[in-house]
């Protein structure tokens, strides 16, 4: 092999190592970008053929929280419930601080005719809504954060948001709307609370489950990220 060929092969190896290192550190963001591009390329696949109302809305979300229930220790969840000051800060910040900041900026932009009233109202409404449960939990886990605290605050925030979000929207915009409380609570319970409880029960009662978790727990994070990427893909379709 000539010197030029050796140098070219070495350059390719270095480039591959650099890409592998970059992908390893940013794999989730890269997959999200790819998913959005694929959704834009052929929307009917994710919007119709893959049945997102079942596969994304239910199956993918249940997978995410069942794996959390299997991997999290009960003591971690109990500790998350008892951190009253931290949980209160998270809820107050997410509902009141974020919405107030967004409302202030939208009013400022509207005064300069930088955005339309419709866009401003949409931004304010979005800021008044609770956090997306699956997105927040998976991103917290990917960042090495407190998964138990994330699950509690997301679930609690969505329960409180059923009552609090309409009040905030009414206060900022003077608009009202109807909320189907029973449907919201039922879906939250079926998609989040029941899968977590199921995973916790298996963790406590099945030795085979404990052995499975010990063997495959390193892959749980990756499966949860892929599930969330799939949800994002179907949303953009």
C-alpha positions, -999 to +999 in steps of 0.1 A: +000+000+000+014+034-010+019+063+013-010+082-003-034+052+002-023+048+038-029+086+044-063+084+028-073+054+049-061+071+080-081+102+072-112+081+066-107+063+100-103+096+118-134+110+101-154+079+111-142+081+147-151+118+149-185+111+134-191+082+158-181+103+188-204+131+176-233+108+170-229+091+203-231+124+221-260+138+200-278+107+187-312+118+199-311+152+183-298+136+150-326+111+150-352+138+156-338+158+126-339+127+105-374+118+116-387+153+107-370+152+073-386+118+066-420+131+077-417+160+053-406+137+025-437+114+027-463+125+053-490+098+045-467+070+059-468+084+094-501+101+092-522+072+079-505+039+071-487+035+105-519+042+124-503+069+147-535+072+168-527+037+181-489+031+176-477+066+187-505+078+210-508+046+229-482+019+222-451+041+221-461+060+252-469+029+272-435+014+262-417+045+275-434+045+309-435+007+314-397+007+310-395+035+335-416+015+360-393-015+355-360+005+359-369+030+386-366+020+423-397+025+444-376+046+468-368+070+441-404+076+433-413+080+469-385+105+474-397+125+443-432+127+459-419+141+491-398+169+476-425+195+481-405+227+477-388+214+445-421+202+430-439+234+439-411+255+423-413+233+391-450+237+388-450+275+395-422+281+370-438+260+343-472+274+346-468+310+358-432+322+350-430+307+315-465+319+305-458+354+319-425+357+300-441+345+267-470+368+272-447+398+278-426+390+247-457+385+225-471+419+236-438+435+229-436+420+194-472+429+187-464+465+195-438+465+168-461+446+144-435+418+143-460+390+147-497+386+141-524+384+168-531+348+158-494+338+163-491+357+195-523+340+209-510+306+199-477+312+216-495+323+248-518+293+248-489+269+243-470+285+272-501+280+295-502+242+288-485+216+310-454+198+299-456+169+275-452+138+297-432+115+274-410+142+259-400+157+293-393+123+308-372+109+280-352+142+277-346+142+314-333+106+313-311+114+282-296+143+301-289+122+332-314+141+353-338+129+380-362+106+361-385+100+391-389+138+398-396+143+361-423+116+360-440+130+391-440+166+380-451+158+344-480+136+356-490+161+384-486+190+360-510+174+335-535+168+362-533+203+375-532+217+340-567+205+333-580+232+357-551+257+357-544+261+319-580+273+311-577+299+339-544+312+327-556+314+291-587+332+303-566+357+323-542+364+294-565+363+264-600+364+278-608+332+259-626+302+272-630+266+261-645+232+271-623+205+287-634+169+289-620+162+324-629+125+324-611+118+291-580+136+302-577+118+335-585+084+319-559+088+292-533+100+317-539+070+339-539+045+311-508+058+293-487+069+323-498+058+357-508+022+349-477+014+329-455+027+357-474+008+384-473-024+362-435-021+359-432-015+397-453-045+405-433-068+381-401-054+397-413-064+432-429-098+424-410-114+395-374-126+399-373-131+361-382-095+356-354-083+379-329-105+360-342-091+327-338-055+340-303-061+352-293-076+318-310-051+295-314-019+315-286-002+295-308-005+264-339+010+280-328+046+274-322+039+238-356+022+233-374+051+251-355+076+228-365+057+197-401+056+209-401+093+214-385+099+180-413+078+164-439+099+182-422+131+169-421+116+134-459+109+134-466+144+148-447+161+119-465+139+094 
